Amino acid sequence: MFLKRLEVMGFKSFADRIGIDFVPGVTAVVGPNGSGKSNVTDAIRWVLGEQSAKSLRGGKMEDVIFAGSDSRKPLNFAEVTLVLDNTDGRVPLDYSEVSVTRRVFRSGESAYLLNKQNCRLKDITDLFMDSGLGKEAFSIISQGRVDEILNSKAEERRSIFEEAAGVLKYKQRKKKAELKLNETDENLNRVLDILHELDGRMEPLQIQASAARDYLDMSAELKDADIALLAFDANRLKQELEQLGKDAAEQSAKEQELAAEIGRKEETVSSLRKKIAELDSGIDAEQSSLIEASSETEKWEGRKLLMSEKKHNADRQASQLKENLDAEMAENQVLAEKHQEQLKLLDARKAEQQKIKNAIRQLEEQLSRTPADIENEIESFKSLYIELMNEQATVRNELKNIDLQERQLSESTSRIALQQQDFSAELEKLEKEKEEAENKYDTIKELLEEKRRLYRETENSYLQIKGAFDKKQNMLFQAYQSQKQLESRIDTLQELEADFSGFFQGVREVLQAREKGQLTGIVGAVAEIAQVDQNYAKAIETALGASSQHIVVQNEDDARKAIQFLREKRAGRSTFLPMTVMKPRTIPEHTLSSIRQHPAFIKVAFELVDYDPAYNMIIENLLGNVIIAEDLKGATAIAKLTGNRFRVVTLEGDIVNAGGSMTGGANKTQASFFTRKAELEQLLVQSKELAQTIAVAEKTVQKEQSEVHTTERRLNDLRSEGEKYRDLESERAMTLREINAVLNTTKERFKVFQAEQKNKGSDLDAVTVRKETASSRLDEITSELDGTSARIEELTQFKQQNESARDAVLVKFADHKSQLAVMKERVNQLTDSEAELLVRKEKSDRKLKEIQSELEWLQSEEAAKVYSDEEIVAEISKWSSKKQMGMQKISELKELRIQNQSQLTELEEELKEYQRLHKGFVEAIRICEVKATRLDVQVQNLIGQLENNYELTLEQATQFELADEEDVVRKKVKLLKQSIEELGPVNIGSIEEFEHVAERHNFLTEQRNDLNEAKETLRTVIREMDEEMTTRFDETFHAIRSHFQRVFKELFGGGSADLVLTNPQDMLATGVEIIAQPPGKKLQALSLLSGGERALTAIALLFAILNIRPVPFCILDEVEAALDESNVVRYSQYLKKFSEDTQFIVITHRKGTMEGADVLYGITMQESGISKLVSVKLQEQL
């Protein structure tokens, strides 16, 4: 096998892919310093699996990737492939050519390929182990490696000889064998530990398994007997339940008959109540009709009276109007005639007046106009005076008419006022009657509402009291049931106590003999003299174990007598504790001080037990050195604090035994002596408390039952009183409605008279206003007449005084003027008279029209009447008849209601009696149901026991027949239970566990034997490896020594050298010292030689090794750098000699070495930081 080709890409300074083809012989790789020629060695070392970045002259593995240069970017991976010629089959692969490739990426990922197939690093290192290409091989030697060999310790130098001896694979095998031996020792120790533990478990498990088998046998027998008894009891109770069902059915039949009768009576009562309600409704309806009839009668009578009064007033008023009309018509006729005469006379006077005026006009033309002015003024005043006289007459006539109207209106108003007084008195009387009726109605209504409220409150109270009574009665029945269960459990526990149930047979016999007086000095079992709090019962019971059944006696003689008693009766065995010899067991105080600080520590066991001080030695002997801890973790810690010298028991019953073993887990829950005693005491207290509770509850139930009956009676009384008040309310409501109807009618009539009085009053007020206005005007006219008369007299005197000079001229004028004045006065008088007559005529016409209008209105009112007198009489008769019939109907309905109410009262009394009887039957049925429920619960409990305990139905369990009489079977069951209890806590799983432990013990025993055999085998292998390595190393060492001595002389041209073992007695650990004596020097240690001598000595050693252990190829990296030229030549010649068997790749820059090479490869760095390859085959050059 030789190195055929090396391909490098991206490794260190080789940025570009290069390929170096190697040939047999010597291949030299040359180049200047820093050109990267040593990177070829690093590439070969790296591809063969080198893992040390430091050995590759780097800091980390990524440093082997080309890092870039001034002109090149860094690469992301490096790859090296080494191709080997394997035609000789030195590498154990079926290939003539083997290629090894290694890649690394900057990401940290790497890959190995063998013949271009992915593989592991281990595959490569195993492949080249002992081939001279291994990690510790001398196939790659650098100058540093030479120095390392020369400068290393003798023991470290040994590896070169081991590689040459080919013992590395034996060392690896030995190492594996030693590891397996260590593993085997560890496994064996574990097996021995487990076996030791199992040995401690085997014996108690065997005892437990034996007890468990006895338990299973007795349990099977107990199961058959218990199933038979449960089925027997269940069937017996079912028969009782069936009989109770028949009794309940009979009671139920009677109850149903009564219920049916009650139902019929209730239907009758309901029918009567409905009928009474219908009668009440009929009475209410008739009363409403009666009120309506009364109201209508009153209304029509009021209309009749009103129409009568209206007709009387209208007749009287029409008669008066006719009289006035006749008088007014006569007067109007006279006025008309007078008016015509006045008109004629006035025309004549006006003509005469005109003549006088013409004469005066002529005279006035002769006279000054001033007197005329005075005269005109006088005439003016005279005219005014005449006008006022006329108006005075008119006003006086009007006052006469007003006085007449005022008298007529006053008479009418007086008459209406008298009628109003009568109506007011009647209204006041009716209002009082209404107020009294309303007060009576409100009083009855309030009383009825109060009764209804009391009824509702009493009914709610009754329902609450009845509900509370039923609830407490049910609670009382439940308390009865709980009391029975407690008494049953107490009886059972007391029987167990009396029979000493649960004690071993021997213990029970001794205790029973003590009770019978057959033995003396027997204090009792430990379980009897000690009392334990429920919280610590499990821990103390576990701590005592079987000791709880040890018997305390006064002295040793008493113990011997008891043992003799058991022996004679062959009644079993027991352990006795004489009080005179028992000594306490204690825990040292310093130990207690340390464990008391632990949070899981509770107390020493005896401190948790209550007992008579006389038994102090006994209790402290049994529990004085037992520690009680909170939990198993704390118990383990406390046990370690004590050095595992004392037992530690947890509250759950787990144990850390003295010595460190642990016991724990869980058994089926069973009552212990301590829990049974505590349970009995607790049940006795509960029974006493429950009895007191029942006594109080019975009194409460009796009291509340009486209260229920009282409330029920009160409810019935309130119902009767309510019905009575409801009748009174109906009667008074009807009376109130009648009064309201009459009152409303009277109010309507009163309103009519009020309206008429108001109209008359308005007319009277208008007349009074007119009278006052006319009187005032009359006074004004009188005053104006007096003023006008005085002014005329004054002007006349003034005229006479100023006309004295003109008397003669004016006499005629005055005479004419006087005539004119008289004529004018006459004309004016006639004019005034004519005007007055005209006014009187117009007024008479208006009054005539008014009288005619009033007569027409009265006639139209009479014609426009809605109802005729006959119709009003007919309506009054109709409604009076209805009123009479309604009163008669109400009387009949009330009589019928009284009869029905009497019948209802009798039926209700009968119904109450039936309900009382029915309640008795219901109570009897309820008692039967309670008993049936109790029996059914017992049956279901028995069936539940069959299903839960044995997974059997009652039908299936009935197939288990009693093997003997019932009493015999019960005694047998009791004895079996006692025997099972005597066994104490039984671990059923111990049978399987024992078998499993035994099987495991056997298996581990075999494993122990196998491991011992494996140990011996491995020891034999290691001895054989040691012998083989010793032999190989010894033989190789002496062979190398011999060759080293020869080669040294050849390389140095004389002198001597030797290899010396530092410890020849231990060939497996001895080091190798090199002693050299170059020519002309004395024998001395290697470290005292010069650098060149030391290098040549190392080279001599390498050639010596190659003589006995040829390698396929050897890479020498500047190992000859320290040699002088003559030694380089000898070195080169020796390489040439050895190249016939070994391929050499030499990294060098020495001329002598280059001259001896077959092929030269030059490494240059033409581009900064990038190595290039140049090859020259020297043979071709030669």
TADASUL-V429397 format. One record per backbone hydrogen bond with DSSP energy under -1.0 kcal/mol. NH is the residue of the N-H (numbers start at 0). CO is the residue of the C=O. E is the energy in kcal/mol with one decimal. If there is no record, write none. Layout:
nh: <NH/NH>
co: <CO/CO>
e: <E/E>
//
This chain:
nh: <3/4/5/6/7/8/9/11/13/14/17/19/21/26/27/28/29/34/39/41/42/43/44/45/46/47/48/49/56/57/62/63/64/65/68/74/77/78/79/80/81/82/83/84/85/88/92/94/97/99/100/101/102/103/104/105/107/110/112/113/114/116/118/123/124/125/126/127/130/136/140/142/145/146/147/148/149/150/151/156/158/159/161/162/163/164/166/170/171/172/173/174/175/176/177/178/179/180/181/182/183/184/185/186/187/188/189/190/191/192/193/194/195/196/197/198/199/200/201/204/205/206/207/208/209/210/211/212/213/214/215/216/217/218/219/220/221/222/223/224/225/226/227/228/229/230/231/232/233/234/235/236/237/238/239/240/241/242/243/244/245/246/247/248/249/250/251/252/253/254/255/256/257/258/259/260/261/262/263/264/265/266/267/268/269/270/271/272/273/274/275/276/277/278/279/280/281/282/283/284/285/286/287/288/289/290/291/292/293/294/295/296/297/298/299/300/301/302/303/304/305/306/307/308/309/310/311/312/313/314/315/316/317/318/319/320/321/322/323/324/325/326/327/328/329/330/331/332/333/334/335/336/337/338/339/340/341/342/343/344/345/346/347/348/349/350/351/352/353/354/355/356/357/358/359/360/361/362/363/364/365/366/372/373/374/375/376/377/378/379/380/381/382/383/384/385/386/387/388/389/390/391/392/393/394/395/396/397/398/399/400/401/402/403/404/405/406/407/408/409/410/411/412/413/414/415/416/417/418/419/420/421/422/423/424/425/426/427/428/429/430/431/432/433/434/435/436/437/438/439/440/441/442/443/444/445/446/447/448/449/450/451/452/453/454/455/456/457/458/459/460/461/462/463/464/465/466/467/468/469/470/471/472/473/474/475/476/477/478/479/480/481/482/483/484/485/486/487/488/489/490/491/492/493/494/495/496/497/498/500/502/507/508/509/510/511/512/513/514/515/517/522/523/525/526/527/528/529/530/535/539/540/541/542/543/544/546/547/548/549/550/551/552/553/558/559/560/561/562/563/564/565/566/567/568/570/576/578/581/584/591/592/593/594/595/597/600/601/604/605/606/607/608/609/614/615/618/619/620/621/622/623/625/626/627/628/629/634/635/636/637/638/639/640/641/642/643/647/648/649/652/654/655/656/658/659/662/675/676/677/678/679/680/681/682/683/684/685/686/687/688/689/690/691/692/693/694/695/696/697/698/699/700/701/702/703/704/705/706/707/708/709/710/711/712/713/714/715/716/717/718/719/720/721/722/723/724/725/726/727/728/729/730/731/732/733/734/735/736/737/738/739/740/741/742/743/744/745/746/747/748/749/750/751/752/753/754/755/756/757/758/759/760/761/762/763/764/765/766/767/768/769/770/771/772/773/774/775/776/777/778/779/780/781/782/783/784/785/786/787/788/789/790/791/792/793/794/795/796/797/798/799/800/801/809/810/813/814/815/816/817/818/819/820/821/822/823/824/825/826/827/828/829/830/831/832/833/834/835/836/837/838/839/840/841/842/843/844/845/846/847/848/849/850/851/852/853/854/855/856/857/858/859/860/861/862/863/871/872/873/874/875/876/877/878/879/880/881/882/883/884/885/886/887/888/889/890/891/892/893/894/895/896/897/898/899/900/901/902/903/904/905/906/907/908/909/910/911/912/913/914/915/916/917/918/919/920/921/922/923/924/925/926/927/928/929/930/931/932/933/934/935/936/937/938/939/940/941/942/943/944/945/946/947/948/949/951/956/957/958/959/960/968/969/970/971/972/973/974/975/976/977/978/979/980/981/982/983/987/989/990/992/993/994/995/996/997/998/999/1000/1001/1002/1003/1004/1005/1006/1007/1008/1009/1010/1011/1012/1013/1014/1015/1016/1017/1018/1019/1020/1021/1022/1023/1024/1025/1026/1027/1028/1029/1030/1031/1032/1033/1034/1035/1036/1037/1038/1039/1040/1041/1042/1043/1044/1045/1046/1047/1048/1049/1050/1051/1052/1053/1055/1057/1059/1061/1065/1068/1069/1071/1072/1074/1075/1076/1080/1083/1085/1087/1088/1093/1094/1095/1096/1097/1098/1099/1100/1101/1102/1103/1104/1105/1106/1107/1108/1113/1114/1115/1116/1117/1120/1122/1127/1128/1129/1130/1131/1132/1133/1134/1135/1136/1137/1138/1140/1141/1142/1143/1144/1145/1146/1147/1153/1154/1155/1156/1157/1158/1159/1160/1161/1162/1163/1169/1170/1171/1173/1175/1177/1180/1181>
co: <82/82/19/80/17/78/13/63/10/12/7/5/3/1143/1158/1145/1160/31/36/37/38/39/40/41/42/43/45/44/53/52/59/60/61/9/71/65/103/8/101/6/99/4/97/1/95/85/90/92/83/81/112/79/110/77/108/75/104/102/100/116/98/113/111/119/120/121/122/123/127/133/1114/1116/141/142/143/144/145/146/147/152/155/156/157/158/159/160/161/166/167/168/169/170/171/172/173/174/175/176/177/178/179/180/181/182/183/184/185/186/187/188/189/190/191/192/193/194/195/196/197/200/201/202/203/204/205/206/207/208/209/210/211/212/213/214/215/216/217/218/219/220/221/222/223/224/225/226/227/228/229/230/231/232/233/234/235/236/237/238/239/240/241/242/243/244/245/246/247/248/249/250/251/252/253/254/255/256/257/258/259/260/261/262/263/264/265/266/267/268/269/270/271/272/273/274/275/276/277/278/279/280/281/282/283/284/285/286/287/288/289/290/291/292/293/294/295/296/297/298/299/300/301/302/303/304/305/306/307/308/309/310/311/312/313/314/315/316/317/318/319/320/321/322/323/324/325/326/327/328/329/330/331/332/333/334/335/336/337/338/339/340/341/342/343/344/345/346/347/348/349/350/351/352/353/354/355/356/357/358/359/360/362/362/368/369/370/371/372/373/374/375/376/377/378/379/380/381/382/383/384/385/386/387/388/389/390/391/392/393/394/395/396/397/398/399/400/401/402/403/404/405/406/407/408/409/410/411/412/413/414/415/416/417/418/419/420/421/422/423/424/425/426/427/428/429/430/431/432/433/434/435/436/437/438/439/440/441/442/443/444/445/446/447/448/449/450/451/452/453/454/455/456/457/458/459/460/461/462/463/464/465/466/467/468/469/470/471/472/473/474/475/476/477/478/479/480/481/482/483/484/485/486/487/488/489/490/491/492/493/494/495/499/503/504/505/506/507/508/509/510/511/512/551/551/549/547/524/524/525/609/532/535/536/537/538/539/540/543/544/545/546/574/523/576/520/554/555/556/557/558/559/560/561/562/563/564/565/550/552/577/619/587/588/589/590/591/594/597/627/625/622/603/604/605/530/611/612/614/615/616/617/618/619/622/646/602/648/599/630/631/632/633/634/635/636/637/639/638/655/626/653/649/662/647/660/643/656/654/671/672/673/674/675/676/677/678/679/680/681/682/683/684/685/686/687/688/689/690/691/692/693/694/695/696/697/698/699/700/701/702/703/704/705/706/707/708/709/710/711/712/713/714/715/716/717/718/719/720/721/722/723/724/725/726/727/728/729/730/731/732/733/734/735/736/737/738/739/740/741/742/743/744/745/746/747/748/749/750/751/752/753/754/755/756/757/758/759/760/761/762/763/764/765/766/767/768/769/770/771/772/773/774/775/776/777/778/779/780/781/782/783/784/785/786/787/788/789/790/791/792/793/794/795/796/797/805/806/809/810/811/812/813/814/815/816/817/818/819/820/821/822/823/824/825/826/827/828/829/830/831/832/833/834/835/836/837/838/839/840/841/842/843/844/845/846/847/848/849/850/851/852/853/854/855/856/857/858/859/867/868/869/870/871/872/873/874/875/876/877/878/879/880/881/882/883/884/885/886/887/888/889/890/891/892/893/894/895/896/897/898/899/900/901/902/903/904/905/906/907/908/909/910/911/912/913/914/915/916/917/918/919/920/921/922/923/924/925/926/927/928/929/930/931/932/933/934/935/936/937/938/939/940/941/942/943/944/945/945/952/953/955/956/958/964/965/966/967/968/969/970/971/972/973/974/975/976/977/978/980/985/986/987/988/989/990/991/992/993/994/995/996/997/998/999/1000/1001/1002/1003/1004/1005/1006/1007/1008/1009/1010/1011/1012/1013/1014/1015/1016/1017/1018/1019/1020/1021/1022/1023/1024/1025/1026/1027/1028/1029/1030/1031/1032/1033/1034/1035/1036/1037/1038/1039/1040/1041/1042/1043/1044/1045/1046/1047/1048/1048/1076/1074/1072/1070/1062/1065/1065/153/1059/1057/1083/1055/1077/1075/1073/1084/1085/1089/1090/1091/1092/1093/1094/1095/1096/1097/1098/1099/1100/1101/1102/1103/1104/1142/138/1144/140/1146/1117/1119/1123/1124/1125/1126/1127/1128/1129/1130/1131/1132/1133/1134/1137/1137/1111/24/1113/26/1115/28/1149/1150/1151/1153/25/25/1175/27/1173/29/1171/1166/12/1163/1161/1159/1157/1176/1177>
e: <-2.7/-1.7/-2.4/-2.9/-2.3/-2.5/-1.8/-4.4/-2.6/-1.5/-2.4/-3.2/-2.3/-2.9/-3.5/-3.4/-3.1/-1.7/-1.4/-2.1/-2.2/-2.0/-2.7/-2.8/-2.4/-1.3/-1.6/-1.6/-1.9/-2.4/-2.0/-1.6/-1.5/-2.2/-2.2/-1.8/-2.2/-2.9/-2.0/-2.8/-3.0/-3.2/-3.5/-3.0/-4.1/-1.4/-3.4/-1.4/-2.4/-2.8/-2.8/-2.1/-2.7/-1.9/-2.8/-2.2/-2.1/-2.0/-2.8/-3.1/-3.2/-1.0/-2.4/-1.2/-2.5/-2.7/-1.4/-1.7/-1.7/-1.3/-3.8/-1.5/-2.3/-2.3/-2.4/-2.4/-2.6/-3.1/-1.7/-1.9/-1.2/-1.1/-2.2/-2.5/-2.1/-2.3/-2.0/-2.6/-2.6/-2.3/-3.0/-2.7/-2.5/-2.9/-3.0/-2.5/-2.9/-2.6/-2.7/-2.8/-3.1/-2.7/-2.7/-3.1/-3.0/-2.7/-2.5/-2.9/-3.0/-2.7/-2.8/-3.1/-2.4/-2.4/-3.3/-2.7/-1.5/-1.1/-2.3/-2.5/-2.5/-2.2/-3.0/-3.3/-2.1/-2.6/-2.9/-2.4/-2.3/-2.6/-2.8/-2.6/-2.8/-3.1/-2.5/-2.1/-3.4/-3.0/-2.1/-2.1/-3.5/-3.0/-2.3/-2.5/-3.1/-2.8/-2.6/-3.3/-2.7/-2.7/-2.5/-2.9/-2.2/-2.1/-2.3/-2.8/-2.5/-2.6/-2.9/-2.0/-2.2/-2.6/-2.7/-2.4/-2.6/-2.7/-2.8/-2.8/-2.4/-2.9/-2.9/-2.6/-2.8/-3.0/-3.1/-2.7/-3.6/-2.9/-2.8/-2.9/-3.4/-2.5/-2.6/-3.7/-3.4/-3.1/-3.2/-3.3/-2.7/-2.9/-3.5/-2.8/-2.8/-2.9/-3.2/-2.7/-3.1/-3.4/-3.0/-2.9/-3.4/-3.2/-2.5/-2.6/-3.4/-3.0/-2.5/-3.2/-3.3/-3.0/-3.1/-2.9/-2.8/-2.7/-3.0/-2.7/-2.7/-2.3/-2.6/-2.7/-2.9/-3.0/-2.3/-2.7/-2.9/-2.9/-2.5/-2.7/-2.9/-2.8/-2.6/-3.0/-2.9/-2.6/-2.3/-2.5/-2.7/-2.4/-2.9/-3.0/-2.8/-2.6/-3.0/-2.6/-2.4/-2.8/-2.5/-1.9/-2.2/-2.6/-1.8/-2.1/-2.9/-2.2/-1.7/-2.1/-2.6/-1.8/-2.0/-2.6/-2.7/-2.0/-1.8/-2.5/-2.4/-1.6/-2.1/-2.7/-1.8/-1.6/-2.0/-2.2/-1.8/-1.8/-2.8/-2.4/-1.6/-2.0/-3.2/-1.3/-1.0/-1.2/-1.5/-1.9/-3.0/-3.2/-2.4/-2.6/-2.9/-2.6/-2.3/-2.2/-2.7/-2.4/-2.3/-2.4/-2.6/-2.5/-1.9/-2.4/-2.8/-2.4/-1.8/-2.1/-2.6/-2.0/-2.1/-2.2/-2.3/-1.6/-1.8/-2.5/-2.2/-1.7/-2.4/-2.6/-2.0/-2.1/-2.8/-2.3/-2.2/-2.1/-2.7/-2.3/-2.2/-2.3/-2.4/-2.0/-1.8/-2.3/-2.1/-1.7/-2.4/-3.2/-2.2/-2.3/-3.1/-2.8/-2.2/-2.6/-2.9/-2.1/-2.4/-2.9/-3.0/-2.9/-2.8/-3.3/-2.8/-2.5/-2.8/-3.5/-2.6/-2.6/-3.1/-3.1/-2.6/-3.1/-3.0/-2.8/-2.6/-2.9/-3.2/-3.1/-2.8/-2.9/-3.2/-3.0/-3.0/-3.1/-3.0/-2.9/-2.8/-2.7/-3.2/-3.3/-2.9/-3.1/-2.8/-2.9/-2.5/-2.8/-2.7/-2.5/-2.5/-2.3/-2.3/-2.6/-2.5/-2.5/-2.2/-2.9/-2.8/-2.2/-2.3/-2.8/-2.9/-2.3/-2.5/-3.1/-2.7/-2.2/-2.7/-3.0/-2.5/-2.5/-2.5/-3.0/-2.9/-3.1/-1.6/-3.0/-2.5/-2.0/-2.5/-2.6/-2.2/-2.1/-1.9/-1.8/-2.6/-2.3/-1.5/-2.2/-2.2/-1.3/-1.4/-1.0/-2.6/-1.6/-2.5/-2.7/-2.3/-2.5/-2.7/-2.9/-2.3/-1.4/-2.0/-1.7/-3.1/-3.2/-1.7/-1.9/-1.5/-2.7/-2.6/-2.1/-2.5/-2.7/-2.4/-2.2/-2.4/-2.7/-2.1/-1.9/-3.2/-2.3/-1.4/-1.2/-2.4/-2.7/-1.5/-2.3/-2.3/-1.4/-1.5/-2.4/-3.0/-1.1/-1.6/-1.9/-1.2/-3.2/-2.7/-1.7/-2.4/-2.6/-1.9/-1.9/-3.1/-1.9/-1.2/-2.5/-2.6/-2.7/-2.3/-2.5/-2.6/-1.9/-2.6/-2.7/-1.9/-1.7/-1.6/-1.1/-3.4/-2.1/-3.3/-2.7/-1.5/-3.8/-2.8/-2.8/-2.6/-2.3/-2.9/-2.5/-2.3/-2.7/-2.9/-2.6/-2.5/-2.6/-3.0/-2.5/-2.1/-2.6/-3.1/-2.3/-2.7/-3.0/-2.5/-2.2/-2.5/-2.8/-2.5/-2.5/-2.7/-3.0/-2.0/-2.5/-3.0/-2.7/-2.7/-3.0/-2.5/-2.1/-2.1/-2.3/-2.2/-2.6/-2.5/-2.2/-2.3/-2.4/-2.2/-1.8/-2.3/-2.4/-1.8/-2.0/-2.6/-2.2/-1.8/-1.9/-2.5/-1.8/-1.8/-1.9/-2.2/-2.0/-2.2/-2.6/-2.1/-2.0/-2.2/-2.1/-1.9/-2.2/-2.3/-2.3/-1.9/-2.1/-2.8/-2.3/-2.0/-2.6/-2.3/-1.8/-2.1/-2.6/-2.0/-1.7/-2.0/-2.5/-2.4/-2.3/-3.1/-2.4/-2.3/-2.7/-2.9/-2.3/-2.6/-3.0/-2.6/-2.4/-2.6/-2.7/-2.3/-2.5/-2.8/-2.7/-2.6/-2.7/-2.8/-2.3/-2.3/-2.4/-2.2/-2.0/-2.5/-2.2/-2.1/-2.7/-2.6/-2.0/-2.0/-2.5/-2.5/-2.0/-2.1/-2.2/-2.0/-2.2/-2.4/-2.0/-2.1/-1.9/-2.0/-2.1/-2.0/-1.6/-2.5/-1.3/-4.4/-3.6/-3.4/-2.8/-3.6/-2.8/-3.7/-3.1/-3.4/-3.6/-3.6/-3.3/-2.9/-3.6/-3.7/-3.5/-3.5/-3.7/-4.4/-3.7/-3.3/-3.3/-3.5/-3.3/-2.5/-3.1/-3.5/-3.0/-3.1/-3.1/-2.9/-2.6/-2.8/-3.0/-2.5/-2.7/-2.8/-3.0/-2.7/-2.9/-2.9/-2.7/-2.9/-2.8/-2.9/-2.5/-2.8/-3.2/-2.3/-2.1/-2.6/-2.4/-2.4/-2.6/-2.7/-2.5/-2.3/-2.6/-2.8/-2.2/-2.1/-2.2/-2.4/-2.3/-2.7/-2.7/-2.2/-2.0/-2.6/-2.8/-2.0/-2.1/-2.7/-2.7/-1.9/-2.3/-2.4/-2.3/-1.8/-2.4/-3.1/-2.1/-2.1/-2.7/-2.4/-1.8/-2.3/-2.7/-1.9/-2.1/-2.9/-2.5/-1.8/-2.4/-2.9/-2.3/-2.3/-3.1/-2.6/-1.7/-1.9/-2.8/-2.7/-2.4/-3.0/-2.8/-2.6/-2.3/-2.9/-3.2/-2.9/-3.3/-3.4/-2.8/-3.1/-3.5/-3.0/-2.3/-3.1/-3.4/-2.7/-2.5/-3.2/-3.4/-2.7/-2.3/-2.8/-3.8/-2.8/-1.4/-1.6/-2.7/-2.0/-1.0/-1.9/-1.0/-2.7/-2.6/-2.4/-2.4/-2.8/-2.5/-2.9/-2.7/-2.7/-2.5/-2.9/-2.7/-2.8/-2.6/-1.3/-1.4/-1.0/-1.9/-1.4/-3.3/-3.4/-2.5/-3.0/-3.7/-3.5/-2.8/-2.9/-3.0/-2.6/-2.5/-3.1/-2.2/-2.3/-2.5/-3.1/-2.3/-2.9/-3.0/-2.4/-2.4/-2.7/-2.6/-2.2/-2.5/-3.0/-2.8/-2.4/-2.5/-2.9/-2.7/-2.8/-2.9/-3.0/-2.9/-2.9/-3.3/-2.8/-2.7/-2.9/-3.0/-2.7/-2.8/-3.1/-3.2/-2.3/-2.2/-3.2/-2.9/-2.1/-2.4/-3.3/-2.1/-1.6/-3.3/-2.5/-1.4/-2.1/-3.1/-2.6/-1.4/-1.6/-2.3/-3.3/-2.6/-2.2/-1.5/-1.3/-1.7/-1.9/-3.4/-3.0/-1.9/-3.3/-2.2/-2.0/-1.2/-1.6/-1.6/-2.6/-2.5/-2.7/-2.2/-2.3/-2.3/-2.4/-2.2/-2.4/-2.7/-2.0/-2.3/-2.6/-1.4/-1.1/-2.7/-3.1/-3.6/-2.7/-3.5/-2.9/-1.1/-1.7/-2.4/-2.1/-2.0/-2.8/-2.7/-2.8/-2.3/-1.9/-2.2/-2.0/-2.3/-1.9/-1.8/-2.1/-2.1/-2.8/-2.6/-3.5/-3.4/-2.0/-2.1/-2.6/-1.1/-1.3/-2.8/-1.6/-3.0/-3.0/-6.5/-2.8/-2.0/-2.4/-2.4/-3.2/-3.0/-3.8/-1.2/-1.7/-2.3>
//
